[in-house]
């Protein structure tokens, strides 16, 4: 879906790949699909937010409703329930595109 919006998408299979991919591709945003039982997802969020090199990258979290407050507490830019419709995903990508456009117009 990201590619259909003109964005390049990279999928990381585990949290170690995320940091390799961030350093390789310099993303404008991250979409983190959090499984509530997997502590490594929250570890990624913690590491990204505590590191000055990465903390500027907006993180959009997709998870179950029970993780909404946790995602906000850890500094998620937005939160989307995994079962939301396609419109929600469209809005998420439009927000990312708007952010990129805004950043580019500053230069």
C-alpha positions in Angstrom: 0.0 0.0 0.0 2.9 2.4 0.8 4.3 1.9 -2.7 0.9 2.7 -4.3 1.1 6.0 -2.5 4.6 6.7 -3.9 6.5 5.8 -0.8 9.3 3.3 -0.5 8.5 0.6 2.1 11.0 -1.6 3.9 9.9 -4.5 6.1 12.0 -5.6 9.0 11.4 -9.1 10.3 12.9 -8.5 13.8 14.0 -5.6 15.9 17.7 -5.9 15.0 16.9 -5.4 11.4 15.0 -2.2 12.2 18.2 -0.5 13.2 20.1 -1.7 10.2 17.3 -0.5 7.9 17.1 2.9 9.6 20.8 3.4 9.2 20.7 2.2 5.6 17.6 4.0 4.3 17.1 7.0 6.6 13.3 6.7 6.8 10.9 9.6 7.2 8.6 7.5 9.4 8.2 4.1 10.9 5.1 2.0 11.2 5.5 -0.5 14.1 3.1 -3.4 14.2 3.1 -4.3 17.9 2.0 -7.7 19.0 0.9 -7.3 22.7 2.7 -10.5 23.9 6.1 -9.6 22.2 8.2 -7.5 24.5 10.8 -6.9 21.7 8.3 -4.5 20.0 8.2 -2.3 23.1 12.0 -2.6 23.4 12.4 -1.2 19.9 10.1 1.7 20.8 12.1 2.4 24.0 15.4 2.2 22.2 14.3 4.5 19.4 12.9 7.1 21.8 15.9 7.1 24.1 18.6 7.5 21.3 19.2 11.0 20.1 20.1 9.7 16.6 16.6 8.1 16.2 14.2 9.9 18.4 13.2 12.4 15.6 11.7 9.7 13.5 7.9 9.6 13.9 6.6 6.2 14.9 3.1 5.1 14.0 1.9 2.1 16.0 -0.6 -0.5 14.8 -1.8 -2.8 17.5 -4.8 -4.0 19.5 -6.8 -1.5 21.5 -5.2 -2.6 24.8 -1.9 -1.0 23.7 -3.2 2.5 22.9 -2.1 4.1 26.1 1.2 2.3 26.2 2.0 3.5 22.6 1.2 7.1 23.5 3.2 6.9 26.7 6.3 5.7 24.7 5.9 8.6 22.2 4.0 7.2 19.2 3.0 9.9 16.7 -0.2 8.0 16.1 -2.0 4.8 17.0 -4.2 2.6 14.8 -6.2 -0.5 15.9 -5.1 -3.5 13.8 -8.6 -4.2 12.7 -9.3 -0.7 11.4 -10.5 -0.4 7.8 -8.5 0.6 4.8 -9.5 4.2 5.2 -7.5 4.5 8.4 -4.4 3.1 6.6 -5.0 5.6 3.8 -5.1 8.5 6.3 -1.9 7.2 8.0 0.0 7.3 4.7 -1.5 10.7 3.8 -0.2 12.0 7.1 3.2 10.7 6.4 3.2 12.2 2.9 2.1 15.5 4.3 4.9 15.5 6.9 7.5 14.8 4.2 6.1 17.5 2.0 6.2 20.0 4.9 9.7 19.0 5.7 10.9 19.4 2.1 9.2 22.8 1.7 11.3 24.1 4.7 14.5 23.7 2.6 
